[in-house]
Amino acid sequence: MHIPDGFINAGTSVGAAGVALGTMGVAVRRTRDVLGERQVPLAALTAAFIFAVQMLNFPVASGTSGHLLGGVLAAVLVGPWTGAICVAVVLAVQGLLFADGGLSALGLNVVNMSLVGAVGGYLVFRAIRRLLPDNLVGTEVAAGVAAFLSVPMAAAAFTLEFAIGGNADVAWGDVALAMVGTHVLIGIGEGVITAMAVGAVLASRPDLVHAVDGAAPPLEIRPHEVAR
Amino acid sequence: MATATSVRSGRTLWLVGLLVAVALAVLVSFYASSQPDGLEKVAGDEGFLASAEDHDLADSPLADYGVRGIDDDRLSVGLAGLAGVAVTLAAGGGLLWLVRRRDDGSTTADPV
């Protein structure tokens, strides 16, 4: 899913970089509102965990592999905006250190896997969550199903970028079919891994899971930040 | 509001999670499939794989999840995985520390 340099033209890549920067701007502001000091280590670990699992390509069909994107996993564990930062950090480390994902395509990749994967995936999670019983199993299943859907969503986002600015002269409709079809299969792995990981955390420390604790925080009266 | 639970910082969960992440990146990564990923496969099938360009940092010491100069594949990918987990943890932690909520009284709030 990591777009290399060259697939998408410069103009579209720059546009996506702008969207990615805007996303990170919002993510930083929202994180500043919610992420307590004691939650920082768990959020950082979420990023490191996603990096590790992204190394584990699993076979999906003849001659194809896939790996976790991790957007929904991060969003459910630490919240959509902090999760978006986690995924973006992973993408930056991969691009800068491991030559994985083109540097000119970093914005595109952040849009697809952080904005669409984590924030978009979290919206899907919230919608599914409401349809299920209000218990930990409901949270786990909703996370798995949303994670499953987030992969073809990210694939569709790539297709849109390709339709706007693909450098190769290939019909984007064909790309759409192939991308979404392939990534539905990869999404199954995403759903299983996400449900397992969320389930493991829920089983031990449900109080640390954002989606349990603070998915829809009640209105809270807190004095505006002042130096004390 | 969350002061009652935030005392329990989840140290055990954190250590177990870190251990799992390190084990996956260092030990299990060697067994990952080396088949092309979904995008690369589609690019090949649909005929736009050739438009990919070499990565600007393709010669970097950790390019493609291996440590340059280490011939043992298992060791090479394992060390790269360890480096990746460490850097991601540090970079993510540092960044999130900078943008964390400032309401615990121990730090001065940013003059936003």
Interface residues (C-beta under 8 A of the other chain):
Chain A: M1 H2 I3 P4 D5 G6 F7 V28 T31 R32 D33 V34 L35 G36 E37 R38 Q39 V40 P41 L42 A43 A44 L45 T46 A47 A48 F49 I50 F51 A52 V53 M55 L56 N57 F58 P59 V60 G63 T64 S65 G66 H67 T82 I85 C86 V89 V90 A92 V93 Q94 G95 L96 L97 F98 A99 D100 G102 L103 A155 F158 F162 G166 N167 A168 V170 D174 V175 A178 M179 T182 H183 L185 I186 V201 S204 R205 D207 L208 D213 E220 R222 E225 V226 A227 R228
Chain B: M1 A2 T5 S6 R8 S9 G10 T12 L13 W14 V16 G17 L18 V20 A21 V22 L24 A25 V28 S29 Y31 A32 S33 S34 Q35 P36 D37 G38 L39 K41 V42 A43 D45 E46 G47 F48 A50 S51 A52 E53 D54 H55 D56 L57 A58 S60 L62 A63 D64 Y65 V77 A80 G81 A83 G84 V85 A86 V87 T88 L89 A90 A91 G92 G93 L95 L96 W97 V99 R100 R101 R102 D103 D104 G105 S106 T108 A109 D110 V112
